[in-house]
């Protein structure tokens, strides 16, 4: 095993949770999610030589995972716009949800999936407990921009919950 392979496997092992969380946020369908995970993994392999030590591995992984997911989501949305499947008509919670019995959790996931691609990424990172500065580093933007956008997204989600309860 060469050095690149060793680093790659170590990074994947230590940060696979990030990859799964991002994929779960962008894909409802299990086979699409598997495809996205594979694509993220491939992009990490292709990019590993470009890793810069000024970033934490988690920041670097999030950036690759989110950029890959946004591209994947756009391609899938275009493809699915031509064909309507049952999964698009009925929101079915995933069997691997962390709290499938919690209605608010299921609703939150549904509402997050309805957000624009960039907003999904921001709220996912925010819910993961990352600081505004860490999110700004991952998203290549300013901390002020992150704080403003997250505030707007939270208001939008709160409104969705309020409208749902009516």
URLINZI-V635033 format. One record per backbone hydrogen bond with DSSP energy under -0.5 kcal/mol. NH is the residue of the N-H (numbers start at 1). CO is the residue of the C=O. If there is no record, write none. Layout:
nh = {NH & NH}
co = {CO & CO}
//
This chain:
nh = {6 & 7 & 8 & 9 & 10 & 11 & 12 & 13 & 14 & 15 & 16 & 18 & 19 & 20 & 21 & 22 & 23 & 24 & 25 & 26 & 27 & 33 & 34 & 35 & 36 & 37 & 38 & 39 & 40 & 41 & 42 & 43 & 44 & 45 & 46 & 47 & 48 & 48 & 50 & 51 & 55 & 60 & 61 & 62 & 63 & 64 & 65 & 66 & 67 & 68 & 69 & 70 & 71 & 72 & 73 & 74 & 75 & 76 & 77 & 78 & 79 & 80 & 81 & 82 & 82 & 83 & 85 & 88 & 89 & 89 & 90 & 92 & 93 & 97 & 100 & 102 & 103 & 106 & 107 & 108 & 109 & 110 & 111 & 112 & 113 & 114 & 115 & 120 & 121 & 122 & 123 & 124 & 125 & 126 & 127 & 128 & 129 & 130 & 135 & 136 & 137 & 138 & 139 & 140 & 141 & 146 & 147 & 148 & 149 & 150 & 151 & 152 & 153 & 154 & 155 & 156 & 157 & 158 & 159 & 160 & 161 & 162 & 163 & 164 & 165 & 166}
co = {2 & 3 & 4 & 5 & 6 & 7 & 8 & 9 & 10 & 11 & 12 & 15 & 15 & 16 & 17 & 18 & 19 & 20 & 21 & 22 & 23 & 29 & 30 & 31 & 32 & 33 & 34 & 35 & 36 & 37 & 38 & 39 & 40 & 41 & 42 & 43 & 44 & 45 & 47 & 48 & 52 & 56 & 57 & 58 & 59 & 60 & 61 & 62 & 63 & 64 & 65 & 66 & 67 & 68 & 69 & 70 & 71 & 72 & 73 & 74 & 75 & 76 & 77 & 78 & 79 & 79 & 83 & 85 & 85 & 86 & 86 & 90 & 91 & 94 & 97 & 99 & 101 & 102 & 103 & 104 & 105 & 106 & 107 & 108 & 109 & 110 & 112 & 116 & 117 & 118 & 119 & 120 & 121 & 122 & 123 & 124 & 126 & 125 & 131 & 132 & 133 & 134 & 135 & 136 & 136 & 142 & 143 & 144 & 145 & 146 & 147 & 148 & 149 & 150 & 151 & 152 & 153 & 154 & 155 & 156 & 157 & 158 & 159 & 160 & 161 & 162}
//
